[in-house]
């Protein structure tokens, strides 16, 4: 049997005893420990990798769609800008034609010359290019033929005269150049003449002599007279 001395004063030392706190009861071995619920981390690594691959593919697809959309918008915006510029520049082409005629006749002088040259520099800076010179090779994509002649002095179809110059905005033809075209004269008539001469010889003489048919008519007449 165990005895506990509960006296407040120690009989040996005479000091007041300080009460000791009661020890917490120890957990018995039979008491079950709490079980934590499995969290998202408990999923297998294969499922995580599959989910990550799907999200990555979705992001890549969205990025590609955005890049294509941006390119399409930029292309459409550039097309609208060029169309608007072409419309404005087309309306100014008659003014440029008047300036060109004034320059040819020596009337481009004084303040009018300064204004005209400033306008031409501004339009050139916007991408407007003038084309059409005598001697240029004829190109139906940029030239409009108003007249056509033959000449032995040209190696191929060339612009012999410029009736009205053309203008190009970057790679777009705003107005074709109206020109007179000259090309080398071919000789298809010589072959046709030779063919006609050969045909006339065959038709005129079956045996090589056009008088052969008249010679055959004589004996028929003699036979007719002899029968009479």
Phi and psi in degrees as a GROMACS rama.xvg file:
@    title "Ramachandran Plot"
@    xaxis  label "Phi"
@    yaxis  label "Psi"
@TYPE xy
-104.06  130.745  UNK-2
-107.119  141.217  UNK-3
-114.799  124.133  UNK-4
-81.7388  110.946  UNK-5
-101.248  13.3396  UNK-6
-72.8049  137.316  UNK-7
-74.7279  -24.5718  UNK-8
-112.824  127.085  UNK-9
-70.4549  123.182  UNK-10
-69.5243  -19.1077  UNK-11
-86.1271  -41.3637  UNK-12
-103.418  -21.6601  UNK-13
79.4652  8.97069  UNK-14
-92.7598  155.476  UNK-15
-78.759  128.713  UNK-16
-78.1218  139.298  UNK-17
-91.3568  123.545  UNK-18
-64.0369  133.707  UNK-19
-84.4575  137.219  UNK-20
-67.4186  145.656  UNK-21
-69.6617  136.609  UNK-22
-71.7219  142.386  UNK-23
-69.2413  137.471  UNK-24
-62.4551  133.149  UNK-25
-75.8243  147.483  UNK-26
-72.0349  129.347  UNK-27
-74.2136  158.253  UNK-28
-67.819  -23.6683  UNK-29
-78.9265  -16.0668  UNK-30
-72.4544  126.466  UNK-31
-74.1452  144.566  UNK-32
-84.1292  145.3  UNK-33
-64.0089  143.193  UNK-34
-105.308  125.524  UNK-35
-78.7905  141.926  UNK-36
-74.0132  140.203  UNK-37
-65.8338  134.661  UNK-38
-97.0286  -170.298  UNK-39
-62.6472  -26.0227  UNK-40
-68.3478  -15.2572  UNK-41
-74.7987  -9.68238  UNK-42
-65.9962  153.341  UNK-43
-68.2104  151.844  UNK-44
-63.5004  -28.2106  UNK-45
-64.7991  -40.1499  UNK-46
-65.7945  -38.9303  UNK-47
-64.1051  -42.9749  UNK-48
-65.05  -39.5428  UNK-49
-63.8947  -44.8666  UNK-50
-62.7902  -40.6959  UNK-51
-64.1956  -41.3487  UNK-52
-64.513  -39.5853  UNK-53
-64.9075  -43.9059  UNK-54
-65.5845  -38.8  UNK-55
-63.4401  -42.4032  UNK-56
-63.5872  -39.4159  UNK-57
-63.124  -43.4248  UNK-58
-65.1196  -41.2504  UNK-59
-64.3872  -39.7175  UNK-60
-65.6082  -41.9661  UNK-61
-64.3763  -38.5971  UNK-62
-65.2511  -42.555  UNK-63
-64.4222  -40.8705  UNK-64
-63.7513  -38.6236  UNK-65
-66.9114  -41.6472  UNK-66
-62.586  -44.54  UNK-67
-64.0151  -39.8967  UNK-68
-63.2862  -42.8972  UNK-69
-64.4943  -41.586  UNK-70
-63.5186  -42.3662  UNK-71
-64.2739  -40.7395  UNK-72
-65.9034  -42.5153  UNK-73
-63.4763  -40.6371  UNK-74
-65.7876  -42.5106  UNK-75
-65.5819  -39.52  UNK-76
-64.2714  -40.6977  UNK-77
-65.7086  -38.8942  UNK-78
-63.9307  -40.8984  UNK-79
-64.9644  -40.6714  UNK-80
-64.0076  -43.5846  UNK-81
-66.2825  -38.3598  UNK-82
-64.4558  -42.3483  UNK-83
-64.7053  -42.6505  UNK-84
-63.8797  -40.9799  UNK-85
-63.4841  -38.1814  UNK-86
-64.4985  -43.4064  UNK-87
-67.6906  -43.996  UNK-88
-68.0535  -33.5655  UNK-89
-62.4742  -37.6761  UNK-90
-68.0191  -22.4872  UNK-91
-91.588  -5.90479  UNK-92
-61.8633  -40.6404  UNK-93
-59.1974  -34.1043  UNK-94
-65.4422  -41.9293  UNK-95
-64.9164  -35.3348  UNK-96
-63.7224  -41.9093  UNK-97
-63.439  -39.1809  UNK-98
-64.4338  -40.9607  UNK-99
-64.2251  -41.9212  UNK-100
-66.3536  -38.3164  UNK-101
-64.6478  -36.7126  UNK-102
-67.2264  -39.7516  UNK-103
-64.86  -34.2665  UNK-104
-92.7014  6.47652  UNK-105
72.8241  21.5374  UNK-106
-99.1855  2.29767  UNK-107
-89.2699  87.1674  UNK-108
-137.104  166.998  UNK-109
65.2391  -144.758  UNK-110
-66.0903  -32.0226  UNK-111
-62.213  -36.6458  UNK-112
-65.1697  -43.0287  UNK-113
-64.103  -42.289  UNK-114
-66.1073  -42.1533  UNK-115
-63.8112  -44.9221  UNK-116
-66.1355  -36.3958  UNK-117
-64.8204  -40.3884  UNK-118
-64.5463  -42.0221  UNK-119
-64.811  -39.1419  UNK-120
-66.1223  -39.3878  UNK-121
-64.5107  -45.6114  UNK-122
-67.2095  -35.0127  UNK-123
-65.6702  -36.524  UNK-124
-66.2247  -25.4173  UNK-125
-80.9261  -4.2481  UNK-126
105.713  5.92206  UNK-127
-82.1863  124.586  UNK-128
-122.626  133.918  UNK-129
-91.888  139.468  UNK-130
-144.615  162.466  UNK-131
116.962  97.3652  UNK-132
-130.904  151.144  UNK-133
-63.6194  130.914  UNK-134
98.927  -9.01923  UNK-135
-66.9924  143.875  UNK-136
-64.8341  137.87  UNK-137
-71.0963  127.571  UNK-138
-128.395  111.64  UNK-139
-63.5164  -14.5315  UNK-140
-75.8639  -25.2688  UNK-141
-125.113  -7.75323  UNK-142
-117.73  146.537  UNK-143
-119.277  115.138  UNK-144
-81.7503  119.908  UNK-145
-100.006  -27.1079  UNK-146
-137.497  155.747  UNK-147
-142.046  127.398  UNK-148
-136.571  168.228  UNK-149
-114.637  145.912  UNK-150
-155.078  142.402  UNK-151
-86.2783  -2.70363  UNK-152
-93.2556  1.80325  UNK-153
-117.394  142.003  UNK-154
-78.7633  -21.2528  UNK-155
-163.733  -176.625  UNK-156
-61.6489  120.264  UNK-157
-133.042  163.747  UNK-158
-83.6271  107.146  UNK-159
-80.5968  -31.5918  UNK-160
-148.322  148.437  UNK-161
-106.871  112.038  UNK-162
-80.436  -41.5564  UNK-163
-151.422  128.167  UNK-164
-68.7735  158.313  UNK-165
-107.555  167.5  UNK-166
-136.063  144.59  UNK-167
-129.05  134.877  UNK-168
-107.923  103.483  UNK-169
58.8531  -115.815  UNK-170
-99.8578  7.98487  UNK-171
-107.559  127.334  UNK-172
-80.2295  113.267  UNK-173
-78.8226  -41.0307  UNK-174
-148.452  127.065  UNK-175
-71.2851  154.327  UNK-176
-79.4776  130.921  UNK-177
-93.6679  120.975  UNK-178
-135.923  165.777  UNK-179
-104.602  128.066  UNK-180
-103.605  137.925  UNK-181
-123.92  136.877  UNK-182
-137.634  157.182  UNK-183
-64.0512  142.357  UNK-184
-80.0473  124.769  UNK-185
-87.1099  171.764  UNK-186
-122.414  56.7614  UNK-187
-73.2361  -17.9622  UNK-188
-70.0657  -32.0127  UNK-189
-62.9938  -43.4624  UNK-190
-65.4424  -39.4264  UNK-191
-65.7859  -38.1784  UNK-192
-64.8569  -42.9622  UNK-193
-61.803  -39.9229  UNK-194
-65.6802  -40.5348  UNK-195
-65.5532  -37.9856  UNK-196
-65.345  -42.0957  UNK-197
-64.8902  -39.5705  UNK-198
-66.1558  -38.315  UNK-199
-68.6282  -34.2783  UNK-200
-66.2003  -41.2124  UNK-201
-67.2884  -40.2122  UNK-202
-70.8499  -31.2083  UNK-203
-82.3391  -26.2003  UNK-204
-142.527  106.748  UNK-205
-72.1125  -32.9262  UNK-206
-107.206  11.8094  UNK-207
94.7861  -6.90228  UNK-208
-131.717  115.968  UNK-209
-64.9453  -14.5383  UNK-210
-91.0753  1.54272  UNK-211
-65.0272  -35.6432  UNK-212
-66.3311  -35.0632  UNK-213
-68.0908  -35.2132  UNK-214
-65.506  -30.7406  UNK-215
-74.9453  -24.8126  UNK-216
-71.9458  -24.7272  UNK-217
-63.9376  -50.464  UNK-218
-60.7936  -31.9862  UNK-219
-64.8647  -40.1975  UNK-220
-65.3318  -39.8059  UNK-221
-64.8221  -40.0279  UNK-222
-64.0734  -37.1164  UNK-223
-66.0032  -40.0955  UNK-224
-70.2497  -35.3135  UNK-225
-67.1729  -33.9732  UNK-226
-70.5398  -30.2122  UNK-227
